[in-house]
Amino acid sequence: MKHAVLIVATAICASNSSAQTTSGQQWAPSRFMMIDLVNKGYRVVAYQDNTTPASSITTSTYLLQKDNSLFRCDERLMSYDSKTNKSKIFFICWELAKPFE
């Protein structure tokens, strides 16, 4: 089971999602945030840090699983602005969906 989760974790790095699930996409946007999923009993089963030295964007990807349900949550940290002393952070989660129905 752990090997399957790691394979999924590797595959998610290249996947993108649009506003709605369409034919051929395996990740559907979710209205849930990571804290919502944890409160519903989901557990973090995989983590990947996608830090690229040449980029000013750092993405941490978490996979959360409960029974046969799987969510992918990304935390994106944009470049630090020294003038405002702030960074931009974005959070989004997707649910694993059937790509073809």
N, C-alpha and C positions, 0 to 999 in steps of 0.2 A: 504494500500500500504506500509506504514512504517513497518508493521508487516512482510510482505513478504520480504522486504529488510533485516530486522534483521535475519530472518530465513536463508536467503542466506548468510549473513555475518557469521553466526554461522557455516554453513556448509562448508565454504571455508577454515576454519582452517585445516581441515583434508585432503583437496584435493591437489594433486600434478599434475604436467604437464610434458610431455616429449617434445622433440624437435618438433614433429608434432602431430596434432590431430589424434587420432586413435579411433576406435570403443570403446565406453564406457567411454570416457573422456569428461567432460563437459566444460573444460577450454582449449582454444587454445592459444599458445604463440602469442604475438602481437609485431609488430615492433614499435608500438607507446609507447612513454613514457607518464607519467602523465601530463606533461606540454602540450604535443601535444593534449591530450584529452580535457584538460581544454580550450585550444585555439579553439577547434572544438565545444565548447558549452556543453561539459559534466560537470556534477555537482557531487561533493562528496555527496553521500547519506548515507554512513555508514563508520565508522572507528573502528578498533580494534587494541589495543596494546597488543602484545603477548610477554610481558616481563616475563621471567622465572628466578627467583632468582638464581637457581642452574646452569643456562646456561650463557655462555658468548655471546649469540646471542640474539638480540632484533629484532623482526619483527613487523613493523607497516603495517597493511593491510587497504587499502582504496578501497571502491566500488564507481565507477563513473557511472552515468546513464544519458542517453539522449534518450528520447522516449522509444522504446523497446530494446535498446542496452545497455549492461552492461559489464563493464570492472572491473577487480580486479588488483590492483597494490600493490606490496609489496616493502617495503624499509627495507633491512636487514642490521643491524649494527653488525659487528663482534667485537670481543674483542679488547680492546684498547692496543696498544703496547707501553709501557713506554719508550723503547729504541729509537724508531723512532718518538715518540710523535704523532702517527697517528692511526686512526681506519680504518677498511675496511668497505666500504658501497657498497651494491649492490642494484640495482633497476631493477624491471621486471614487466611487465604487461601481463595479459591474457584477452582474450575476451570470454564471455560466448558463448558456441557453442552447437549445437545439438549433443548429445553423440552417437546416432544411426541414420544412414541414409540409 
